Amino acid sequence: MSFTGRDILSAADLSRDDILEILRQSEKMEEIVKNDKVSDMLSDTLVAVLFLEPSTRTRLSFETAINRLGAKAIVVASADSSSAAKGESLADTAMTVDGYVDVIVVRQPLKGGAEIMADAAKAPVINGGDGAGQHPTQALLDLYTIKKEKGTLENLKVAMIGDLKYGRTVHSLSYALAPFSPTEYIFCAPDELQMPDYIVEDMRKRSIPCTMTSDINEALQADVVYMTRIQRERFENPSDYERLKGSFVLDRKLVESGSKDMIILHPLPRVDEISTDVDQLPNAAYFRQAHNGVYVRMALLAMVTGKV
């Protein structure tokens, strides 16, 4: 299977074999970092990192991945510092940047925006998050973390908690895990922020049982607990955010009342949905999860440029 020149836009586009190959290459990248720190694998490669929406982990881990592979990056770190502030379309941005680089990594606020850029550019486009749509590289690092922590991706009960309506991370994770036959998805959210119906229907068509609940205690019986924040930036009405923020707060007492074998993930940043007294528990995997992003993004960069 070849990933050379391939766009990485949505977890739904990735087959089981695709995912397993990405995870295999991610393991190799982790070994490179542990043993050699840096490689010259992409020394002839230039990568555009276009972040038109705020980011810490995704942007920095992509830049780290680029540097560890010996590539060079040109970085736009905010919409204000790009021609997007002047009203330039995503397609025009893509066609312009396409003439400068070998790979384009983009985060921007329009759902489906990465696909618009991929249609306009010849270089492979990697979606670093498109509004409330998809975040495929996050889903892949989530799977890499689950496999490392649980030893398998198969037959796991997975709970997703918080903002499931606007949360692109949980949208992507639902699709990325689907080929591995989860025993159940538990979608735990306030009614206004539940998982979109089309995703629930897609999962049920794949014979994955989906439980909808607002009871966090039910969700904490899962093998994998994926917390998310209530996303203030996605609300048109600030009063709705104020009413819903803090809907779920995971503290040490709640964790200890749940499944003894669960792991706790979070795409970060957290606000108040995981208490700091959880951080030192062995099943709190969210900072390990963030660090795993470098290996997965190294693998994707090497794969779409045909270096592995």
C-alpha positions as CSV (number, residue, x, y, z in Angstrom):
1,M,0.0,0.0,0.0
2,S,1.4,3.4,-0.9
3,F,0.6,6.7,0.9
4,T,2.9,8.7,-1.4
5,G,1.1,11.9,-2.4
6,R,-2.0,11.0,-0.4
7,D,-4.1,13.6,1.5
8,I,-5.0,12.8,5.1
9,L,-8.3,14.5,5.6
10,S,-10.6,12.3,7.6
11,A,-10.4,9.3,9.8
12,A,-13.4,7.9,7.8
13,D,-11.1,7.7,4.7
14,L,-8.7,5.3,6.5
15,S,-9.1,1.5,6.3
16,R,-8.1,-0.9,9.0
17,D,-5.0,-1.8,7.0
18,D,-4.2,1.9,6.5
19,I,-4.4,2.5,10.2
20,L,-2.3,-0.5,11.1
21,E,0.4,0.6,8.7
22,I,0.5,4.1,10.1
23,L,0.8,2.7,13.6
24,R,3.6,0.4,12.5
25,Q,5.5,3.3,11.0
26,S,4.8,5.4,14.2
27,E,6.5,2.7,16.3
28,K,9.6,3.0,14.0
29,M,9.6,6.8,14.4
30,E,9.4,6.4,18.2
31,E,12.5,4.2,18.0
32,I,14.3,6.9,15.9
33,V,13.5,9.5,18.5
34,K,14.6,7.3,21.4
35,N,17.8,6.1,19.8
36,D,19.0,8.9,17.5
37,K,16.8,11.9,18.4
38,V,16.9,13.2,14.8
39,S,17.0,11.8,11.2
40,D,17.8,13.2,7.8
41,M,15.0,11.2,6.2
42,L,13.2,14.4,5.0
43,S,16.2,16.6,4.6
44,D,15.1,17.5,1.1
45,T,11.5,18.3,2.1
46,L,9.8,21.6,2.8
47,V,6.5,21.6,4.8
48,A,4.0,24.4,5.1
49,V,2.4,24.6,8.6
50,L,-0.7,26.8,8.2
51,F,-2.5,27.3,11.4
52,L,-5.4,29.7,10.9
53,E,-7.0,28.6,14.3
54,P,-5.3,28.5,17.7
55,S,-3.3,25.4,18.6
56,T,-0.5,24.4,21.0
57,R,-0.1,20.6,20.8
58,T,-1.0,19.9,17.2
59,R,1.2,22.8,15.8
60,L,4.2,22.2,18.1
61,S,4.1,18.4,17.6
62,F,4.0,18.8,13.8
63,E,6.9,21.3,14.0
64,T,8.8,18.9,16.2
65,A,8.1,16.0,13.8
66,I,9.3,18.1,10.9
67,N,12.5,19.0,12.7
68,R,13.2,15.4,14.0
69,L,13.0,14.2,10.4
70,G,15.4,16.8,9.1
71,A,12.8,18.7,7.0
72,K,12.3,22.5,7.0
73,A,9.1,24.3,7.9
74,I,7.5,27.5,6.9
75,V,4.9,28.4,9.5
76,V,1.8,30.6,9.6
77,A,0.8,30.6,13.3
78,S,-2.4,32.6,13.1
79,A,-5.1,33.8,10.7
80,D,-4.1,37.4,11.5
81,S,-0.6,36.9,10.0
82,S,-1.9,35.4,6.7
83,S,-3.9,36.7,3.8
84,A,-6.9,35.0,5.3
85,A,-7.2,38.2,7.2
86,K,-7.6,40.0,3.9
87,G,-10.4,37.6,2.7
88,E,-8.3,35.3,0.6
89,S,-10.1,32.0,0.0
90,L,-8.8,28.6,1.2
91,A,-8.5,27.4,-2.4
92,D,-6.4,30.5,-3.4
93,T,-4.2,30.0,-0.3
94,A,-3.7,26.4,-1.2
95,M,-2.8,27.1,-4.9
96,T,-0.3,29.7,-3.8
97,V,1.4,27.7,-1.1
98,D,1.5,24.6,-3.3
99,G,4.2,26.3,-5.4
100,Y,6.5,26.7,-2.4
101,V,6.4,23.3,-0.5
102,D,6.2,19.5,-0.7
103,V,3.5,19.0,2.0
104,I,0.8,21.3,3.5
105,V,-0.4,20.9,7.0
106,V,-3.4,23.0,7.8
107,R,-5.8,23.9,10.6
108,Q,-8.6,26.3,9.9
109,P,-12.1,26.9,11.3
110,L,-14.3,25.8,8.3
111,K,-15.7,22.3,8.4
112,G,-14.6,20.7,5.2
113,G,-11.9,23.4,4.6
114,A,-9.0,20.9,4.5
115,E,-10.8,19.2,1.6
116,I,-11.2,22.5,-0.3
117,M,-7.4,23.0,0.1
118,A,-6.6,19.4,-1.0
119,D,-8.7,19.8,-4.1
120,A,-6.8,23.0,-5.0
121,A,-3.3,21.8,-4.2
122,K,-1.1,19.1,-5.9
123,A,1.0,18.6,-2.8
124,P,-0.5,16.2,-0.1
125,V,-2.6,18.0,2.5
126,I,-2.7,16.8,6.1
127,N,-5.7,18.1,8.1
128,G,-4.7,19.4,11.5
129,G,-8.3,20.1,12.4
130,D,-11.2,21.7,10.4
131,G,-13.6,23.5,12.7
132,A,-16.2,21.1,14.2
133,G,-15.4,18.5,11.5
134,Q,-12.5,16.1,11.5
135,H,-9.1,15.8,13.2
136,P,-7.6,12.7,11.8
137,T,-4.0,13.0,13.1
138,Q,-5.4,13.3,16.6
139,A,-7.5,10.2,16.1
140,L,-4.4,8.3,15.0
141,L,-2.3,9.4,18.0
142,D,-5.3,8.4,20.2
143,L,-5.2,4.9,18.6
144,Y,-1.5,4.7,19.0
145,T,-1.9,5.6,22.7
146,I,-4.7,3.1,23.3
147,K,-2.7,0.3,21.7
148,K,0.4,1.2,23.9
149,E,-1.7,1.5,27.0
150,K,-4.2,-1.4,26.5
151,G,-2.1,-3.7,24.3
152,T,-4.9,-3.9,21.7
153,L,-7.5,-1.9,19.7
154,E,-9.9,-4.8,19.5
155,N,-13.2,-5.3,21.4
156,L,-12.9,-2.3,23.7
157,K,-15.7,-0.4,25.4
158,V,-15.0,3.3,24.7
159,A,-16.7,6.2,26.5
160,M,-16.6,9.7,25.0
161,I,-17.6,12.5,27.4
162,G,-18.3,16.2,27.1
163,D,-18.8,18.2,23.9
164,L,-19.6,15.6,21.4
165,K,-21.5,17.8,19.0
166,Y,-18.7,20.2,18.2
167,G,-15.8,17.9,19.2
168,R,-13.9,17.0,16.0
169,T,-11.6,14.7,18.0
170,V,-14.4,12.4,19.1
171,H,-15.9,12.5,15.6
172,S,-12.6,11.3,14.2
173,L,-12.0,8.8,17.0
174,S,-15.4,7.2,16.4
175,Y,-14.5,6.4,12.8
176,A,-10.9,5.5,13.4
177,L,-11.8,2.9,16.0
178,A,-14.7,1.5,14.1
179,P,-12.7,-1.1,12.0
180,F,-11.5,-2.7,15.3
181,S,-15.0,-3.8,16.4
182,P,-15.6,-1.9,19.6
183,T,-17.9,-3.7,21.9
184,E,-19.8,-0.5,22.6
185,Y,-19.5,3.3,22.3
186,I,-20.9,5.3,25.3
187,F,-21.6,8.8,24.3
188,C,-22.0,10.9,27.5
189,A,-23.0,14.5,27.0
190,P,-25.8,17.0,27.8
191,D,-28.6,16.6,25.3
192,E,-27.6,19.8,23.5
193,L,-24.0,18.5,23.0
194,Q,-24.7,14.9,22.1
195,M,-22.9,13.1,19.2
196,P,-24.4,14.1,15.8
197,D,-27.1,11.8,14.6
198,Y,-25.3,11.0,11.3
199,I,-22.3,9.6,13.3
200,V,-24.4,7.5,15.6
201,E,-26.3,6.2,12.6
202,D,-23.0,5.4,10.8
203,M,-21.7,3.5,13.8
204,R,-24.9,1.5,14.2
205,K,-24.7,0.6,10.5
206,R,-21.3,-0.9,11.3
207,S,-23.0,-3.0,14.1
208,I,-21.4,-1.0,16.9
209,P,-23.8,-0.5,19.8
210,C,-24.1,3.1,20.9
211,T,-25.4,4.1,24.3
212,M,-26.5,7.8,24.7
213,T,-26.4,9.0,28.3
214,S,-25.7,12.0,30.5
215,D,-24.6,9.8,33.5
216,I,-20.8,10.0,33.9
217,N,-20.9,7.0,36.3
218,E,-22.2,4.8,33.5
219,A,-19.4,6.1,31.2
220,L,-16.7,5.3,33.7
221,Q,-17.3,1.6,33.4
222,A,-15.6,1.7,30.0
223,D,-12.1,0.4,29.1
224,V,-11.2,3.8,27.5
225,V,-12.6,7.1,28.9
226,Y,-12.1,10.0,26.5
227,M,-12.8,13.3,28.1
228,T,-13.3,16.5,26.2
229,R,-13.8,20.1,27.1
230,I,-16.9,22.2,26.5
231,Q,-15.7,24.4,23.6
232,R,-16.4,28.0,24.2
233,E,-15.2,29.1,20.8
234,R,-17.9,26.9,19.0
235,F,-20.9,28.6,20.8
236,E,-22.7,31.5,19.0
237,N,-24.5,32.4,22.3
238,P,-22.1,32.9,25.3
239,S,-24.9,32.2,27.7
240,D,-25.3,28.7,26.4
241,Y,-21.6,28.0,27.1
242,E,-21.9,29.4,30.6
243,R,-24.9,27.1,31.2
244,L,-23.1,24.0,30.0
245,K,-19.5,24.5,31.1
246,G,-18.6,22.2,33.9
247,S,-21.3,19.7,33.0
248,F,-18.8,16.9,33.7
249,V,-15.8,17.1,36.1
250,L,-13.7,14.0,36.5
251,D,-11.9,13.9,39.9
252,R,-9.9,11.2,41.7
253,K,-13.0,10.0,43.7
254,L,-15.0,9.4,40.5
255,V,-12.0,7.7,38.8
256,E,-11.6,5.3,41.7
257,S,-15.3,4.4,41.6
258,G,-15.1,3.4,37.9
259,S,-13.5,0.5,36.1
260,K,-10.2,-0.4,37.6
261,D,-8.6,-1.1,34.2
262,M,-9.8,2.0,32.4
263,I,-7.4,4.5,30.8
264,I,-8.2,8.2,30.7
265,L,-7.5,10.2,27.5
266,H,-8.1,13.9,26.7
267,P,-7.0,15.7,23.5
268,L,-6.2,18.8,25.6
269,P,-6.3,21.6,26.5
270,R,-8.4,20.9,29.6
271,V,-10.2,23.6,31.4
272,D,-12.0,22.2,34.4
273,E,-13.2,18.8,33.2
274,I,-10.3,16.8,34.8
275,S,-9.2,17.7,38.3
276,T,-5.4,17.9,38.7
277,D,-5.7,15.3,41.5
278,V,-6.2,12.7,38.7
279,D,-2.9,13.5,37.0
280,Q,-0.7,11.2,39.1
281,L,-3.0,8.2,38.8
282,P,-1.4,5.5,36.6
283,N,-4.4,5.3,34.3
284,A,-4.2,9.1,33.5
285,A,-2.7,8.8,30.0
286,Y,-3.4,12.2,28.5
287,F,0.1,13.7,28.7
288,R,1.6,10.5,27.4
289,Q,-1.1,10.8,24.7
290,A,0.1,14.3,23.7
291,H,3.7,13.2,23.4
292,N,2.7,10.3,21.2
293,G,1.6,12.9,18.6
294,V,5.1,13.5,17.5
295,Y,5.7,9.9,16.4
296,V,2.4,9.6,14.5
297,R,2.9,12.9,12.7
298,M,6.5,11.9,11.8
299,A,5.1,8.7,10.3
300,L,2.5,10.6,8.3
301,L,5.0,13.1,6.9
302,A,7.4,10.3,5.9
303,M,4.6,8.3,4.3
304,V,2.9,11.0,2.2
305,T,6.3,12.0,0.9
306,G,7.2,8.4,-0.1
307,K,10.2,8.1,2.2
308,V,8.8,5.0,3.9
